[in-house]
Amino acid sequence: MSSLAALIAPFETPRVLDLKVADVAIRVLSNDLEIHTRLSGYYAPYVTLGGGRPRLVVSLIQGRPPAQGDFRDVVRPGGRRVKEAIRNANGGRLILKRATRVLMGLLPDRAFAVGDLRTNLNQGINLINAVYAKAMLRRGHVLFHASAVSWRGQSVVLAGPPGAGKSTAALHCVEQGFRFVSNDRVLAKLRARVVEVLGYPKQPRVNPGTLLTHPRLASLLSPEDRTSLSAMSTDDLWHLERKSDVDLDAVYGPGTVDLLARMRALVLLRWRRHGGDVRMRPLEVSEALACLPLFYKDLGAFDLDLQPGGLAPEDVQRRYRALLTRVTLVEVSGSPDFSRLVKLVSDLLGR
């Protein structure tokens, strides 16, 4: 047993949850009934009855993290707030979440998180999903920083800078009957001239402004919240950061989420507040590649094969190019107009 794995040896993890996302089998172990119960509900569509040895194991432990040595902060682009620090050791990596003090460990075939995970369960969910995504990246997928929706198995991927409204756009499409593929991360791979896209098994996390502007989602806010939010200016509401999970199957009915589709188009949301009339134009592949920083994504500290903060390797850039030659490329600029965007998505999918 490596010293990283030995960190969790003192904790018993008797509760077992077997998941299968795409064809990736993941066993989640926990020492806490509340964590186990909440994860079972969150991942309900992907829970299996087990059988056979899982490829990957994730241990989520409610408890005080063991003390460790020095960590190096992962500096984020643009001077944004540091979220995590890392320390490489024994063929693996330790990750310390600065705000919550949750300690995570990565090895090639297992991962763990120790800390107050009842309060910070989303970090455990992110760890499970990172393990799933890494398994797909090993198979040649690339990762888009994007949301996605689908209609009859065909998908439009919606990318853009932080704050562009990718999640809000996807939910506006769902409101009109589209399937939801993914909220903020999309895996893609070229298969026999068709681009396969896979979503993350993660509920969309949205700000209050998004909830307020959707008839069905507004019911997730308390009456007091609806009153106070309605009194805010549009600009203040746009910039308000207070994320909430949206259980789409509970709101719209079972089957609203479908993680697998064929990518038909990539739409780059380059609109901004007070940007004038909405404008849409087709893009050449070279133009879309010039915007690679808008949609390129890696797993950062959660990928043992990368040093966090690097640029896309040349072989990965070639994979993006190959994908982009197979899909329609569109840029949307001006001011946000979600009704126009839904119409564009409908047209691209022939709905």
C-alpha positions, 0 to 999 in steps of 0.5 A: 500500500502506498503512503497516499493510500495509507492516509485513509487506512485508519478510516473504515468505509463500510458503505458501498455504492456502485456506479456505471457512467457510460461504461466506466465502473466506479465504486464509491466507499463511505464511512457516513450514512448521510453521505451514502444516502445523499449520493445514492439519490444524486446518482440514482440513474447510474447506480448498479447492483455491483458484481465484478471488480470495479475499475476505479474506487473513490473513498469519501470520508467524513472526518478530520483530515490528517495533517500534511506538509507544505502545499503549492497553490494552484494559481488560476488565470486572471488572478482569480481566487486560489481554490486549491493547493497541491503536493505530488508524492509517491506516484500520486497527488494530494489536493487541499481545498483552501476554503473548506480544508477538504483533503483529496488524494489521487492515484492512477486507480483510486481517489479519496477525499477526507473532511467535512463532506456532509457540508461540502458534498459537492466536492465529493461529487466533483471528485467522482466525476473527475475520476470518470472524466479521466477514464474517458480522456485516457480513451482519446476524448477531449473536454469542452468547457461547455453545456449541451442539450440534445434533440433525438440524439443530436446535440448542440454544445454551448461554450463561452467565457465564465458568466456567459450564461451557458447553464442558463441557456441550456435550461431555457432549452430544456424548458422548451422540451430539449434533453439536458446533456451536461452543465459545464463539462462535455467530453467529445470524441470522433468516432467513424466521422461522427462526434460523440459527446458525453455529459457529466452526471452532475446536476446544473448549479445555477445562480438565483437570477436563472431560477427567477427567470424560469417559470418552473424553476422559480418554485425552487426559491422561497417566497422571501427570496423571490420577493427580494430578488425581484427587487434587485436591478437586472445588473445586480441580479446578473452578477449575484453568485449563489449557486443551487443544484437543480434536480431536472428529473424532479422538475421536468420528469424522468428522462430529462437528462441524457448523457450521450448524443452526437454533436451537431454544432458548437455555439460560442456565446460571446455576448455580453451585458449591454452588447447591443443587438444579438448577432449570429454568424457562422465560423470557419474552423480556423476562427473557432480554433483561435477561440480555443481558450474559450472552450478548452478544458482540462482536469487541472489538479485532478489529472496526474498526467498534467501540471495544472495551468498549462496550455493544451498539448499539441496532440490535444489541439489536433483532436479539437481540430478534427472534431471541429471539422465535423460540426457546424460552428456558430458565434453569437454576440451582442446582448444575451437573448435566450429566446433567440438562442433557443430558436438557433438551437432548434434550427441547428437540430432541425426541430 
